[in-house]
């Protein structure tokens, strides 16, 4: 078990900076993910038109678009290392936990960028009534945290298999379904003017449980 | 041999008792008997998934491939019983609630279990090297273990369900006719025995396959 590397905050920060820098150099992953999110958004919007008075559907479709964007792009962080044959070097300089945490933070930043483009576009294209921003952003943030948390660990697992990208969506979906259920019902409730306490608690508890389990499991990711 | 014969006779005898000895529940009518298959199958699904996850975690701790054999076998048998529980539940829902599938929270959570098992087996089939397959699928299983309680217990508490309480609950079961209760628990024991037998068979096959690989 390679544990000679540092797993301190500095190492995590260095991994995050390295991820952002190498992503920024090519912007291949970001461009592909943005294009994919906008494509999904366009097909949803084109297929159903404006849904101003159907806030129940608005919440559901928003999270379907975000889920697809996450499923299509978040395995990228690890698959890129394997395909570029850079993972071995990375493992020499940092502990598995530091690598995974750095990539988790990167995935969060990545999702935030995608959402910063997709969500306003979605609200405009679908003719959505203005959401309650506090509740809406809390749901968006917690939902993204849970999505990124599950995607990071599954991405690391999937990068070591034969199918790589192809398996990722199917294998991570079961872990993302609770997020989808809670986030959709919360988003729906805030548009309807209801309380979202139960959903926020569910999302927060789920994110915390995922992160805690991930921290225990990261050490087992690589051994050969 | 004797054990298998006894298991067969046990299940067969209680199946007959379900038809000729136990009374029908007024609301459920003739469909009462689905109870003796549906709930034991769901019970075995949960036991198998728990067993699979327990051995996944044990594998991560001990790196003994024996645990991986157990985890994989339990997942395979679990998916079989999960299908039985889903299909029998769906037919029962058609008879009682009027539709085969309605995303009732309980339907959601059993479908979710099916997805977890299926993804677990898909993941296993995508990794060739034995040790790596055992380790990565154990990681997945442990992570899925985190999400199962959320769908099994939390979601049905938030959303309204038509389904009676899932895990054997003393309050609900107490108003059961004693004869129904006896047949029900006997079937529960029978299904659990059936599962234990299938599990031991599957593990023995996995052991032999492992030895064949090494030879």
Interface residues (C-beta under 8 A of the other chain):
Chain A: X150 X153 X154 X157 X158 X160 X161 X162 X163 X167 X170 X171 X173 X174 X175 X177 X178 X181 X182 X185 X198 X199 X202 X205 X206 X209 X210 X213 X214 X216 X217 X220 X221 X223 X224
Chain B: X60 X108 X112 X115 X116 X118 X119 X122 X123 X126 X127 X128 X131 X132 X135 X136 X138 X139 X140 X142 X143 X144 X145 X146 X147 X150 X151 X154 X155 X158 X159
